[in-house]
Amino acid sequence: MKVSIVSRSGREVIKGGLELSDSATVADLQEAIHRRTKKFYPSRQRLTLPLPPGSKERPIVLNYKKNLKEYCDGNLDNLTVVFKDLGPQVSYRTLFFCEYLGPLVLYPVFYYFPVYKFFGYKGERIIHPVQTYALYYWCFHYFKRIMETFFVHRFSHATSPLSNVFRNCAYYWTFGSYIAYYVNHPLYTPVSDLQMKIGFGFGLVCQLANFYCHMLLRNLRRPDGNGGYQIPSGFLFNIVTCANYTTEIYQWLGFNTATQTVAGYVFLVVATSIMTNWALAKHRRLKKLFDGKDGRPKYPRRWNGTLKAGIEIVCRNHRGHIIDGKGFTIRILSVAPGKAKAIREALHFAANFSSCPITIESDAAAVVSAIKDSNPVPDWEIVPVMADIKHLCPPWLVFLHA
């Protein structure tokens, strides 16, 4: 197979193209480009299919896992791809570590060292308790972020442009120094003890909630970062699409309630506007992807906190003939609790036929697996329902996954 590599202007990137085997994948093509150019390593490449002249559609990006023949249109011996150089790349872990390390290091400098003498302040500095607690809160937050970067987050994209390191570091390091300067200033006036305790207490609860949200998001992806888009559910994700951003905003609201500085509130407004745009974009993308058509699930309504689900229980005899059944609706927070409650109702219904061997069939693979094999419960919200199910199960009952 011959693959022609062209730029978006139509110029050949590799003279004469590349000869690859018929079984070559997109990843093989990227490696071949790297071997010929030496400069463009795979994560720096963006390969797409060419668009017809005048087309305003988005080009199809080649998936590195797929075979090149899947992108051939009729002619299996020739393929033309459009190459774009994404520029120097760094891993997301490197990016996040650099941007979070700055605030973690810079903030204590304003607390521990006499930096204010360089700004013309010659008087004695008195450290208030709120300033000490603010230091602990701040350092805990960014230490948590760094630990999550290395041990919790699973990234769908392996790399990010190098330029993002400078942009993100400028944002975090500048705001970190800006807030630290005013919170630790010798002329800082502390808030009341009650307001400080409410602010830091609320903020710490939000930090823990934020960590739990990140754990839920982690479980939506496989360890290699793949898994595609999923509908997040459970905990605050039943109310808002991006609960991780919500808890992030509220934890900074708690910090600013306790410290009360203009610098802190400026950061809160800027961060809120950025995360709001991210959240709205993700919400629109998920609603578009999960539209309920062609077998795709429909993205559930948010904000009301509950979903209305219809449950149908069908009873068949050993020949497969329907002999009884019932249907009803329930309010649920997410899909998994609805599946578990359906099984529990089926067990209650099966009690009418206790003299016969019974098999219960459900399409809830995770719930059935948890019942049969004592695997971990897939959702904390169904723990009491699972306890009821195990109590109702007679030893001769058989569970099947449909």
ZAMARGU-4260 file (C-alpha; in steps of 0.2 Angstrom, whole numbers, plus 5000, padded with zeros to 4 digits):
<rodrens>
0) 5000/5000/5000 | 5006/5017/4995 | 5002/5032/5007 | 5004/5050/5001 | 5008/5062/5015
5) 5003/5080/5011 | 5001/5096/5021 | 4984/5106/5022 | 4990/5116/5007 | 4993/5101/4997
10) 5012/5101/4997 | 5020/5084/4999 | 5028/5082/5016 | 5037/5066/5012 | 5043/5065/4994
15) 5036/5050/4985 | 5025/5044/4999 | 5028/5029/5010 | 5026/5010/5006 | 5018/5000/5020
20) 5011/4983/5021 | 4993/4979/5018 | 4990/4976/5037 | 4998/4992/5043 | 4989/5002/5056
25) 4989/5021/5058 | 5002/5019/5072 | 5013/5010/5060 | 5011/5025/5048 | 5016/5037/5062
30) 5031/5027/5066 | 5036/5027/5047 | 5034/5046/5046 | 5045/5048/5062 | 5059/5037/5054
35) 5059/5047/5038 | 5058/5065/5046 | 5067/5062/5062 | 5058/5077/5069 | 5039/5073/5069
40) 5037/5059/5083 | 5020/5051/5084 | 5012/5062/5097 | 5017/5077/5087 | 5007/5071/5072
45) 4989/5074/5067 | 4983/5064/5053 | 4967/5067/5044 | 4958/5062/5028 | 4958/5076/5014
50) 4942/5086/5012 | 4934/5090/4995 | 4937/5108/4990 | 4926/5121/4998 | 4920/5109/5011
55) 4916/5116/5028 | 4915/5099/5037 | 4928/5094/5050 | 4940/5082/5044 | 4941/5064/5050
60) 4955/5061/5062 | 4964/5045/5060 | 4963/5033/5075 | 4981/5026/5078 | 4973/5009/5083
65) 4964/5006/5066 | 4970/4998/5050 | 4974/5010/5036 | 4963/5000/5024 | 4948/5006/5035
70) 4951/5023/5028 | 4953/5018/5010 | 4938/5023/4999 | 4938/5010/4985 | 4956/5010/4980
75) 4965/4999/4993 | 4982/5002/4986 | 4983/5020/4988 | 4979/5032/5002 | 4981/5051/5004
80) 4982/5058/5022 | 4984/5076/5028 | 4998/5079/5040 | 4998/5093/5053 | 5013/5097/5065
85) 5006/5099/5082 | 5022/5106/5088 | 5033/5100/5103 | 5023/5090/5115 | 5024/5086/5134
90) 5015/5073/5144 | 5000/5079/5153 | 5007/5073/5169 | 5022/5085/5166 | 5011/5099/5162
95) 5000/5097/5178 | 5015/5095/5189 | 5024/5111/5183 | 5008/5121/5184 | 5004/5115/5202
100) 5022/5115/5209 | 5023/5134/5207 | 5009/5139/5219 | 5014/5125/5231 | 5032/5132/5232
105) 5028/5151/5230 | 5015/5153/5243 | 5025/5147/5258 | 5039/5160/5253 | 5027/5174/5257
110) 5023/5166/5273 | 5040/5161/5280 | 5052/5173/5272 | 5054/5192/5275 | 5049/5197/5257
115) 5039/5212/5262 | 5055/5221/5266 | 5059/5222/5248 | 5042/5230/5245 | 5046/5244/5257
120) 5038/5238/5273 | 5049/5240/5288 | 5038/5236/5303 | 5036/5220/5313 | 5025/5207/5305
125) 5012/5198/5316 | 5006/5181/5309 | 4987/5178/5312 | 4980/5161/5315 | 4970/5163/5299
130) 4986/5166/5289 | 4993/5149/5296 | 4977/5140/5292 | 4977/5147/5274 | 4994/5141/5272
135) 4989/5123/5277 | 4974/5124/5266 | 4983/5130/5251 | 4997/5118/5252 | 4985/5103/5255
140) 4975/5108/5239 | 4990/5109/5228 | 4999/5093/5235 | 4982/5084/5233 | 4982/5090/5215
145) 4999/5084/5211 | 4995/5067/5219 | 4980/5065/5209 | 4990/5069/5193 | 5001/5054/5196
150) 4990/5042/5205 | 4972/5046/5200 | 4969/5054/5184 | 4968/5044/5168 | 4971/5055/5152
155) 4963/5052/5135 | 4977/5061/5127 | 4995/5057/5131 | 5002/5074/5127 | 4999/5093/5126
160) 5008/5106/5116 | 5023/5113/5125 | 5017/5131/5124 | 5003/5126/5136 | 5016/5123/5150
165) 5021/5142/5149 | 5003/5148/5147 | 4997/5137/5162 | 5012/5141/5173 | 5009/5159/5170
170) 4991/5158/5176 | 4994/5147/5191 | 5011/5155/5197 | 5005/5173/5194 | 4988/5170/5204
175) 4997/5160/5217 | 5009/5174/5221 | 4996/5188/5219 | 4985/5179/5232 | 4999/5174/5244
180) 5005/5192/5244 | 4989/5199/5251 | 4984/5185/5262 | 5001/5185/5271 | 5003/5204/5271
185) 5008/5213/5287 | 4993/5224/5286 | 4981/5210/5283 | 4965/5211/5293 | 4958/5194/5298
190) 4940/5190/5298 | 4931/5184/5313 | 4934/5166/5320 | 4917/5160/5316 | 4919/5166/5298
195) 4936/5158/5296 | 4930/5141/5303 | 4914/5141/5292 | 4925/5145/5277 | 4939/5133/5279
200) 4927/5119/5285 | 4916/5121/5270 | 4931/5122/5259 | 4938/5106/5266 | 4922/5096/5263
205) 4922/5102/5245 | 4940/5097/5243 | 4936/5079/5249 | 4920/5079/5238 | 4932/5085/5223
210) 4943/5070/5226 | 4928/5058/5226 | 4922/5066/5210 | 4939/5062/5202 | 4939/5044/5208
215) 4922/5042/5199 | 4929/5050/5183 | 4944/5038/5185 | 4933/5023/5184 | 4925/5029/5168
220) 4942/5025/5159 | 4953/5010/5157 | 4971/5011/5165 | 4977/5015/5147 | 4966/5031/5147
225) 4954/5023/5133 | 4936/5021/5135 | 4928/5035/5125 | 4915/5046/5132 | 4904/5039/5146
230) 4890/5047/5155 | 4896/5051/5173 | 4884/5046/5186 | 4884/5044/5205 | 4886/5057/5219
235) 4885/5075/5213 | 4886/5069/5195 | 4867/5065/5196 | 4864/5084/5198 | 4877/5092/5187
240) 4887/5086/5172 | 4904/5092/5179 | 4903/5090/5198 | 4922/5090/5198 | 4922/5108/5192
245) 4908/5113/5204 | 4917/5106/5220 | 4933/5115/5213 | 4924/5132/5213 | 4916/5130/5230
250) 4932/5125/5238 | 4939/5141/5233 | 4924/5150/5238 | 4927/5142/5256 | 4945/5148/5255
255) 4940/5166/5251 | 4926/5166/5264 | 4939/5162/5277 | 4953/5174/5270 | 4943/5188/5262
260) 4955/5197/5250 | 4951/5205/5233 | 4965/5195/5225 | 4957/5179/5230 | 4940/5184/5224
265) 4947/5190/5207 | 4955/5172/5205 | 4938/5164/5210 | 4929/5174/5196 | 4942/5170/5183
270) 4943/5152/5188 | 4924/5151/5188 | 4922/5158/5171 | 4935/5146/5164 | 4927/5131/5172
275) 4910/5136/5167 | 4914/5137/5149 | 4923/5120/5150 | 4908/5112/5159 | 4895/5119/5146
280) 4905/5113/5132 | 4906/5096/5139 | 4888/5096/5143 | 4884/5100/5125 | 4896/5087/5119
285) 4888/5073/5130 | 4870/5078/5125 | 4875/5077/5107 | 4884/5060/5108 | 4871/5052/5119
290) 4855/5057/5110 | 4845/5041/5112 | 4845/5036/5094 | 4852/5021/5085 | 4853/5011/5102
295) 4863/5025/5110 | 4858/5029/5128 | 4849/5046/5131 | 4859/5059/5141 | 4848/5061/5157
300) 4842/5078/5163 | 4852/5086/5177 | 4848/5098/5191 | 4832/5089/5197 | 4843/5076/5204
305) 4832/5061/5200 | 4827/5051/5185 | 4810/5043/5181 | 4813/5024/5176 | 4800/5012/5170
310) 4802/4994/5176 | 4794/4979/5167 | 4795/4961/5176 | 4790/4947/5164 | 4788/4929/5171
315) 4790/4915/5158 | 4788/4896/5161 | 4801/4883/5156 | 4795/4883/5138 | 4797/4902/5137
320) 4778/4906/5137 | 4773/4922/5147 | 4763/4917/5162 | 4763/4933/5172 | 4771/4950/5174
325) 4770/4968/5181 | 4776/4985/5177 | 4778/5001/5187 | 4789/5017/5187 | 4801/5023/5200
330) 4812/5038/5204 | 4831/5035/5203 | 4847/5045/5204 | 4856/5035/5191 | 4855/5019/5180
335) 4863/5006/5192 | 4851/5009/5206 | 4837/5007/5194 | 4844/4990/5188 | 4846/4984/5206
340) 4829/4989/5212 | 4822/4980/5197 | 4830/4964/5202 | 4824/4967/5220 | 4806/4969/5214
345) 4808/4953/5203 | 4813/4943/5219 | 4798/4949/5228 | 4787/4944/5213 | 4796/4927/5212
350) 4791/4923/5230 | 4773/4919/5222 | 4782/4904/5213 | 4793/4898/5228 | 4789/4880/5224
355) 4797/4880/5207 | 4815/4882/5202 | 4818/4900/5196 | 4830/4909/5185 | 4831/4928/5185
360) 4838/4936/5170 | 4845/4954/5169 | 4855/4965/5158 | 4864/4973/5173 | 4881/4964/5171
365) 4889/4973/5186 | 4875/4970/5198 | 4873/4952/5193 | 4892/4949/5195 | 4891/4957/5212
370) 4877/4946/5217 | 4884/4930/5210 | 4903/4932/5213 | 4903/4944/5228 | 4912/4957/5217
375) 4913/4975/5223 | 4896/4984/5222 | 4897/4995/5206 | 4889/5011/5214 | 4888/5016/5233
380) 4870/5021/5231 | 4864/5003/5229 | 4873/4996/5244 | 4857/4994/5254 | 4847/4988/5239
385) 4861/4974/5236 | 4859/4969/5255 | 4840/4967/5252 | 4844/4956/5236 | 4856/4945/5245
390) 4844/4943/5259 | 4829/4938/5248 | 4840/4926/5237 | 4836/4908/5241 | 4851/4896/5238
395) 4843/4887/5223 | 4840/4904/5213 | 4850/4906/5197 | 4855/4923/5190 | 4859/4926/5172
400) 4866/4941/5163 | 4855/4944/5147
</rodrens>
